[in-house]
Amino acid sequence: MVNHVYIRCQNLLVFLLCILSLQGCASRSAMLIHPQNGSTARCGAAGAGIMAGGAGSFVEECLKKYESQGYISVQELTPEQRADLERRGLLPKPEPPTFRMGY
């Protein structure tokens, strides 16, 4: 009898953990720019539930790819790089924040 109750509690615990793992969500985005030619790129991903953990690693891989080609995050531009891109009309306009309903 005690063994049967233990197994039912264990099954309930596993079920609750599965439900909780499906509830998470993640979203990440980064804007990159090439300081010499002004080309831009965006790395972004969103995931819900089990896929939420993969969103961050996808963005990291994307960032590494573009950084190896000379791109840097818009937030990491030096004042000199920012002024040069602005002077040439290549600095992207800041994007307004986005809001998602239900997240």
Residue, then its C-alpha position, 0 to 999 in steps of 0.5 A: m500500500v505504501n509503495h503504491v502511494y509513493i508511486r502515485c506521488q512520484n507520477l504526480l510530481v513528474f506531471l507537474l514538472c512537465i507542465l511547469s517546463l512548458q510554461g516558460c518563454a524567452s525572447r532575445s534580439a541584438m542589432l549589429i552594425h559593421p563600422q566600416n560600411g554601415s551594413t546591419a544585421r539582427c540576431g534574434a530568437a524567441g521560444a516558449g516552453i521547452m524551446a525557450g532554452g534554445a533561443g539564447s544559444f541560437v542568438e549567441e551562435c548568430l552573434k559569433k558568426y557576425e562578430s567574426q565578420g567585423y560586426i559589433s553591437v550598436q550599443e558597443l560602438t565607440p563615440e568615434q564610430r558612432a559619429d562617423l556612421e552618423r556623419r555618413g547617414l549610416l547609423p540605424k534609428p533606434e527601434p521602439p520597444t515592442f510589447r507582446m500580449g500574453y508574455 
